Amino acid sequence: MLISLHHLLFVLLPLALAVRVCVKPRPALLDVAQGVMRFCLGFGKGALLVAPLWDLAAVVFRGGPESLGTSVAWMGFLGLLLSSYFAFTAVGDVLAGLGGMLGFKVPEPVQEALTLRRFTRGNWLRLILLLLGLTVVAALVQTWSFGNTWLHLKALFAPPPRTVATLIQQARVRTDFHVLTIVAGLVCFIALPHSRDFVREPAPWKATICLLLFTFAVAMLWTHAAPMS
């Protein structure tokens, strides 16, 4: 990713806040509040869902098709599917949030495109079909091979014989909270309301949720940051 979560936190956000202080006329307080909440939601999705799910998929797809079991293949596939979905919605939230803080409105068609609503119109079947296509593309990005991608997809229903490599890969994927990550991603995919609808009517409890989400996301970035040499 050309713009990482660290860039969003330590570069774009301070710039946005600096411009917010200088821009005149200043944005309405309600727009700023909604922008801050949207930014927190988008950043939280990126750090707590997109990055872990993408890393899980990378473990599976870069491990090679010969080490796949059915459960591992499905975890990798769902990891790619969910990370693709949340990546789009997170980018939409971050852009809308920065727009609210800076005093400009991101055009509605752009927001709908980034949240995939422009292509699905709220239809779950269209959304699933679109995500399946995006997942196949993401799998090609992970493997850089049509053959390996096909073998990974085939393993969803017809796994290769169980070997020592398969057992090791299964143990590796099922540790480090990967199962919890998949479950959390599925719950958020099914149950989370659209961010724009969530922040439309600000409330103290909503602001608290957004700030807690942002705090957890920053803590995760901090704990996963590479040590200084």
C-alpha positions as CSV (number, residue, x, y, z in Angstrom):
1,M,0.0,0.0,0.0
2,L,1.4,3.4,-1.1
3,I,-0.3,5.1,1.9
4,S,0.2,3.0,5.0
5,L,-1.7,3.3,8.3
6,H,1.4,5.0,9.7
7,H,1.1,7.7,7.0
8,L,-2.5,8.2,7.8
9,L,-1.8,8.6,11.5
10,F,1.4,10.6,11.6
11,V,1.2,12.6,8.3
12,L,-2.3,13.0,6.9
13,L,-4.1,13.5,10.2
14,P,-1.7,16.2,11.5
15,L,-1.9,18.0,8.2
16,A,-5.6,17.8,8.2
17,L,-5.8,19.2,11.7
18,A,-3.4,22.0,10.8
19,V,-5.4,23.0,7.7
20,R,-8.5,22.8,9.9
21,V,-7.1,25.5,12.2
22,C,-6.2,27.8,9.3
23,V,-9.0,27.3,6.8
24,K,-11.6,30.1,6.6
25,P,-14.5,30.0,6.8
26,R,-14.2,27.2,9.3
27,P,-16.3,24.1,8.9
28,A,-19.4,23.7,11.0
29,L,-18.8,22.0,14.3
30,L,-21.2,19.2,13.4
31,D,-19.3,18.5,10.2
32,V,-16.0,18.4,12.0
33,A,-17.4,16.0,14.7
34,Q,-18.8,13.7,12.0
35,G,-15.5,13.9,10.2
36,V,-13.5,12.9,13.2
37,M,-15.8,10.0,13.9
38,R,-15.6,8.8,10.3
39,F,-11.8,9.1,10.3
40,C,-11.6,7.1,13.6
41,L,-13.9,4.4,12.1
42,G,-11.9,4.1,8.9
43,F,-8.5,4.1,10.6
44,G,-9.9,1.5,13.1
45,K,-11.1,-0.8,10.3
46,G,-7.7,-0.5,8.6
47,A,-5.6,-1.4,11.7
48,L,-7.9,-3.9,13.4
49,L,-9.5,-5.7,10.4
50,V,-7.8,-5.0,7.1
51,A,-4.2,-5.5,8.1
52,P,-4.7,-8.6,10.2
53,L,-7.0,-10.3,7.7
54,W,-4.6,-9.5,4.8
55,D,-1.7,-10.9,6.9
56,L,-3.6,-14.1,7.6
57,A,-4.4,-14.5,3.9
58,A,-0.7,-14.0,3.1
59,V,0.3,-16.8,5.5
60,V,-2.1,-19.1,3.7
61,F,-1.6,-18.2,0.1
62,R,2.2,-17.8,0.3
63,G,2.6,-21.1,2.1
64,G,2.0,-23.0,-1.2
65,P,-1.0,-25.1,-2.3
66,E,0.7,-28.3,-1.3
67,S,0.3,-27.4,2.4
68,L,-3.4,-26.6,2.3
69,G,-6.2,-28.3,4.2
70,T,-9.9,-27.4,3.7
71,S,-10.1,-25.3,6.8
72,V,-6.9,-23.4,6.1
73,A,-8.0,-22.7,2.5
74,W,-11.3,-21.3,3.7
75,M,-9.6,-19.1,6.3
76,G,-7.3,-17.7,3.7
77,F,-10.1,-17.2,1.3
78,L,-12.3,-15.5,3.9
79,G,-9.4,-13.4,5.0
80,L,-8.9,-12.0,1.5
81,L,-12.7,-11.5,1.0
82,L,-13.2,-9.6,4.2
83,S,-10.0,-7.6,3.9
84,S,-11.0,-6.5,0.4
85,Y,-14.4,-5.3,1.6
86,F,-13.1,-3.5,4.7
87,A,-10.3,-1.9,2.7
88,F,-12.8,-0.2,0.4
89,T,-15.0,1.0,3.3
90,A,-12.0,2.1,5.4
91,V,-10.7,4.3,2.5
92,G,-14.2,5.7,2.1
93,D,-14.4,6.5,5.8
94,V,-10.9,8.1,5.9
95,L,-11.6,10.3,2.9
96,A,-15.0,11.4,4.2
97,G,-13.5,12.0,7.7
98,L,-10.7,14.2,6.3
99,G,-13.2,16.0,4.2
100,G,-15.3,16.8,7.2
101,M,-12.3,18.0,9.2
102,L,-11.0,20.2,6.4
103,G,-14.4,21.6,5.4
104,F,-15.0,20.0,2.0
105,K,-17.5,17.3,1.1
106,V,-16.4,14.2,-0.7
107,P,-18.7,13.8,-3.7
108,E,-21.5,11.2,-3.1
109,P,-20.6,9.1,-6.1
110,V,-17.1,8.7,-4.9
111,Q,-18.3,7.7,-1.4
112,E,-20.7,5.2,-2.9
113,A,-18.0,3.8,-5.1
114,L,-15.5,3.4,-2.3
115,T,-18.1,1.7,-0.1
116,L,-19.2,-0.5,-3.0
117,R,-22.8,0.8,-2.7
118,R,-22.6,2.3,-6.2
119,F,-22.2,-1.2,-7.7
120,T,-24.4,-3.2,-5.4
121,R,-27.3,-0.8,-4.5
122,G,-27.7,-2.5,-1.2
123,N,-28.2,-5.9,-2.8
124,W,-26.5,-8.6,-0.7
125,L,-26.2,-11.0,-3.7
126,R,-24.5,-8.4,-5.9
127,L,-22.2,-7.5,-3.0
128,I,-21.2,-11.2,-2.5
129,L,-20.6,-11.7,-6.2
130,L,-18.5,-8.5,-6.4
131,L,-16.4,-9.5,-3.4
132,L,-15.9,-13.0,-4.9
133,G,-14.4,-11.3,-8.0
134,L,-12.2,-9.0,-5.9
135,T,-11.1,-12.0,-3.8
136,V,-9.9,-13.9,-6.9
137,V,-8.0,-10.8,-8.0
138,A,-6.5,-10.5,-4.5
139,A,-5.5,-14.1,-4.6
140,L,-3.6,-13.6,-7.9
141,V,-1.8,-10.7,-6.2
142,Q,-0.8,-12.9,-3.3
143,T,0.4,-15.9,-5.4
144,W,1.5,-14.2,-8.7
145,S,0.4,-17.4,-10.4
146,F,-2.8,-18.5,-12.1
147,G,-1.9,-22.1,-11.4
148,N,-1.3,-21.7,-7.7
149,T,-4.5,-19.5,-7.4
150,W,-6.5,-22.2,-9.0
151,L,-5.1,-24.9,-6.7
152,H,-5.9,-22.7,-3.7
153,L,-9.5,-22.2,-4.9
154,K,-9.8,-25.9,-5.6
155,A,-8.6,-26.8,-2.1
156,L,-11.7,-25.1,-0.8
157,F,-13.7,-28.2,-1.9
158,A,-11.1,-30.8,-2.8
159,P,-8.1,-30.5,-0.5
160,P,-4.8,-32.3,-1.3
161,P,-3.8,-35.4,0.8
162,R,-2.9,-34.7,4.4
163,T,0.8,-34.4,4.9
164,V,3.2,-33.2,7.5
165,A,3.3,-29.8,5.7
166,T,-0.5,-29.6,5.8
167,L,-0.6,-30.3,9.5
168,I,2.1,-27.7,10.2
169,Q,0.3,-25.1,8.1
170,Q,-3.0,-25.8,9.9
171,A,-1.3,-25.4,13.3
172,R,0.3,-22.2,12.1
173,V,-2.9,-20.6,10.8
174,R,-5.0,-21.6,13.8
175,T,-2.6,-20.0,16.3
176,D,-1.9,-16.3,16.9
177,F,-5.7,-15.5,17.2
178,H,-6.3,-16.0,13.5
179,V,-9.6,-17.8,14.1
180,L,-10.8,-15.0,16.3
181,T,-9.8,-12.5,13.6
182,I,-11.9,-14.3,11.0
183,V,-14.9,-14.6,13.4
184,A,-14.6,-10.8,14.3
185,G,-14.4,-10.0,10.6
186,L,-17.5,-12.0,9.8
187,V,-19.4,-10.4,12.7
188,C,-18.5,-6.9,11.6
189,F,-19.3,-7.7,8.0
190,I,-22.8,-8.9,8.9
191,A,-23.7,-6.6,11.8
192,L,-21.9,-3.3,11.4
193,P,-24.1,-0.4,10.2
194,H,-22.8,1.8,7.4
195,S,-20.4,4.4,8.8
196,R,-22.3,7.3,7.2
197,D,-25.5,6.2,8.8
198,F,-23.8,5.6,12.2
199,V,-22.4,9.1,12.5
200,R,-25.4,11.0,10.9
201,E,-26.8,11.7,14.3
202,P,-23.9,12.3,16.7
203,A,-24.2,11.1,20.3
204,P,-21.8,10.9,23.2
205,W,-21.8,7.0,23.2
206,K,-21.1,7.0,19.5
207,A,-18.2,9.4,19.9
208,T,-16.9,7.2,22.8
209,I,-17.0,4.1,20.5
210,C,-15.1,5.9,17.8
211,L,-12.4,7.2,20.1
212,L,-12.0,3.7,21.7
213,L,-11.7,2.1,18.3
214,F,-9.1,4.7,17.3
215,T,-7.2,4.1,20.6
216,F,-7.1,0.3,20.1
217,A,-6.0,0.8,16.5
218,V,-3.1,3.1,17.6
219,A,-2.1,0.6,20.3
220,M,-2.0,-2.2,17.7
221,L,0.2,-0.2,15.4
222,W,2.4,0.7,18.3
223,T,2.8,-3.0,19.4
224,H,3.4,-4.1,15.8
225,A,5.9,-1.4,14.9
226,A,9.3,-2.5,13.9
227,P,12.0,-1.8,16.6
228,M,14.4,1.0,15.9
229,S,17.9,-0.3,14.9
